[in-house]
Amino acid sequence: DPTAVFWNPAGIARLEDENHQYREAILSSERFQKLAGFRAQREIPMVPANVIHQDLSPWFQSLILDQGAAAGIRPGMPVITDSGVVGLVSGTTPGAAKVMLMIDPQSRLDAYVERTRARGTVRGAASPVCDLDHVLRQEDVAEGDLLVTSGMGGVYPKGLRVGRIAAIDRKTAGLFLGAKVVPAVDFARLDE
């Protein structure tokens, strides 16, 4: 008996939608497994959270997480991923937290060059790249050097990835050199 085949666009669309949902679930599961491994390596308590909103305007670089005061989140707490530093909690409601990203112009964090231990301050610059300030001109700093958190100030735990030095301005006057830092975290792709 010949078998009749009918074109069913609605059925194909439904199957494509299901396939897309399965792919997203697999990717999300892989990300959560990676984060669970990261949490297991650290001795500090962590609360997993999802990004539910992101504001990357020229004036504020922030995001909103789906965990807040009810989960023990308080302003001033650091926000991190397995890639590195994201930012700092700037406010909470019972079910959400607002995070000032490290690229925000108001953001400052103490870091050092992993290779040489040269210390400086990473400052948000309202762009995808941050500034590195307060590094003495005579320090051994090179493009590509990894910056990690110093642990000074009691906000960020020591040794978290901050970013890599992308460019250095060895000024002819003054005590300090200038540098640009590409953050370790890709803020446009944050999900958890």
C-alpha positions as MATLAB code, in Angstrom:
seq = 'DPTAVFWNPAGIARLEDENHQYREAILSSERFQKLAGFRAQREIPMVPANVIHQDLSPWFQSLILDQGAAAGIRPGMPVITDSGVVGLVSGTTPGAAKVMLMIDPQSRLDAYVERTRARGTVRGAASPVCDLDHVLRQEDVAEGDLLVTSGMGGVYPKGLRVGRIAAIDRKTAGLFLGAKVVPAVDFARLDE';
ca = [
       0.000    0.000    0.000;
       1.364    3.421   -0.855;
       1.838    5.688    2.159;
       0.487    9.209    1.923;
       2.721   12.002    3.161;
       1.135   15.324    4.028;
       2.912   18.632    4.494;
       2.091   19.866    7.993;
       3.795   23.216    8.698;
       2.233   23.512   12.176;
       3.577   20.090   13.180;
       7.074   20.926   11.899;
       7.049   24.254   13.736;
       5.998   22.475   16.955;
       8.820   19.931   16.592;
      11.367   22.676   15.869;
      10.171   24.546   18.974;
      10.519   21.395   21.127;
      13.994   20.766   19.690;
      15.008   24.349   20.521;
      13.711   23.965   24.105;
      15.707   20.734   24.558;
      18.893   22.405   23.260;
      18.408   25.348   25.661;
      17.817   22.941   28.568;
      21.029   21.051   27.763;
      23.064   24.288   27.551;
      21.543   25.565   30.796;
      22.312   22.251   32.510;
      25.945   22.439   31.343;
      26.256   25.999   32.689;
      24.782   24.993   36.067;
      27.116   21.981   36.304;
      30.064   24.296   35.642;
      28.837   26.706   38.332;
      28.277   23.833   40.786;
      31.886   22.719   40.253;
      33.055   26.294   40.807;
      31.051   26.543   44.048;
      32.508   23.247   45.278;
      36.075   24.576   44.814;
      35.458   27.662   46.971;
      35.132   27.720   50.743;
      32.780   30.705   50.749;
      28.983   30.381   50.803;
      27.344   31.200   47.465;
      23.772   31.637   46.275;
      23.084   30.744   42.622;
      20.982   33.273   40.718;
      19.661   33.940   37.230;
      19.950   37.255   35.389;
      16.440   38.580   34.755;
      17.288   42.069   33.437;
      20.344   43.910   32.155;
      20.902   47.661   31.773;
      23.997   48.604   29.778;
      23.207   52.299   29.279;
      26.032   54.872   29.063;
      25.311   56.014   32.661;
      24.743   52.748   34.520;
      25.972   49.243   33.847;
      23.828   46.979   35.998;
      21.735   43.855   36.057;
      18.943   42.364   38.144;
      19.171   38.872   39.664;
      16.263   36.639   40.691;
      17.560   36.244   44.284;
      17.258   38.940   46.931;
      16.986   39.655   50.635;
      14.834   36.563   51.242;
      17.812   34.436   50.101;
      20.221   36.351   52.360;
      21.531   38.726   49.678;
      22.585   42.152   51.006;
      24.016   45.312   49.413;
      27.806   45.223   49.247;
      28.044   41.499   48.498;
      30.237   40.465   45.543;
      28.743   38.838   42.452;
      30.946   36.356   40.606;
      30.819   33.609   37.999;
      33.245   30.833   37.207;
      34.795   33.287   34.668;
      35.528   35.956   37.262;
      34.211   39.130   38.879;
      30.825   40.461   37.770;
      30.242   43.285   40.247;
      28.691   44.265   43.540;
      25.128   44.091   44.892;
      23.895   47.676   45.129;
      20.336   47.058   46.344;
      17.813   44.336   47.118;
      14.139   43.545   47.400;
      12.884   40.290   48.952;
      13.037   38.502   45.590;
      15.632   40.388   43.536;
      19.027   42.085   43.699;
      20.450   44.920   41.630;
      24.112   44.504   40.706;
      26.498   47.294   39.721;
      28.783   45.722   37.121;
      32.544   46.187   37.383;
      32.402   48.173   34.101;
      30.156   50.811   35.711;
      31.937   54.186   36.107;
      31.296   54.084   39.886;
      32.950   50.675   40.278;
      36.406   50.293   41.861;
      38.206   47.126   42.921;
      41.668   46.386   44.184;
      43.596   43.899   42.037;
      47.097   42.705   41.335;
      48.970   41.283   38.355;
      49.162   37.541   38.956;
      52.625   37.245   37.361;
      54.393   40.027   39.297;
      52.051   40.998   42.162;
      51.980   44.642   40.983;
      48.881   46.199   42.593;
      46.424   48.713   41.236;
      42.791   49.761   41.112;
      40.473   48.558   38.343;
      37.960   51.303   37.553;
      34.850   50.986   35.397;
      34.854   53.241   32.361;
      31.289   52.955   31.000;
      32.610   50.785   28.180;
      33.489   47.125   27.660;
      37.043   47.958   28.806;
      38.096   49.144   32.313;
      40.957   51.370   33.408;
      43.802   50.250   35.652;
      44.966   53.064   37.958;
      47.543   53.532   40.724;
      50.208   51.189   39.335;
      53.696   52.630   39.812;
      55.504   53.327   36.530;
      58.474   51.132   37.433;
      56.299   48.022   38.030;
      56.708   45.012   35.712;
      53.376   45.031   33.849;
      52.816   43.713   30.330;
      49.975   43.358   27.849;
      48.209   40.045   28.376;
      48.924   39.920   32.126;
      46.086   38.466   34.199;
      44.645   40.631   36.982;
      43.090   38.951   40.041;
      41.353   40.348   43.105;
      43.692   41.206   45.972;
      41.256   40.461   48.798;
      41.959   43.932   50.242;
      38.937   45.862   51.422;
      37.035   42.755   52.457;
      34.605   42.793   49.511;
      35.950   40.359   46.934;
      37.686   37.127   47.962;
      41.354   36.976   46.968;
      42.361   35.403   43.659;
      39.236   35.867   41.510;
      39.910   36.668   37.838;
      39.279   40.316   36.993;
      40.600   40.547   33.429;
      43.665   40.916   31.227;
      45.722   43.998   30.476;
      45.013   45.025   26.892;
      47.109   48.183   26.555;
      49.636   50.109   28.645;
      50.409   53.840   28.614;
      53.866   54.340   30.136;
      53.533   58.029   30.840;
      56.632   60.195   30.762;
      55.567   62.162   33.852;
      53.939   61.295   37.143;
      54.178   58.317   39.473;
      51.727   55.973   37.777;
      51.271   54.250   34.446;
      47.899   53.859   32.756;
      46.433   50.657   31.405;
      43.269   49.265   29.840;
      41.764   46.007   31.121;
      39.472   43.634   29.240;
      37.201   42.014   31.866;
      37.301   38.226   32.272;
      33.485   38.120   32.206;
      31.521   38.669   28.996;
      28.704   40.829   30.379;
      26.602   40.575   27.227;
      26.334   36.785   27.698;
      25.537   36.490   31.409;
      22.690   34.109   32.224;
      23.459   32.732   35.709;
];
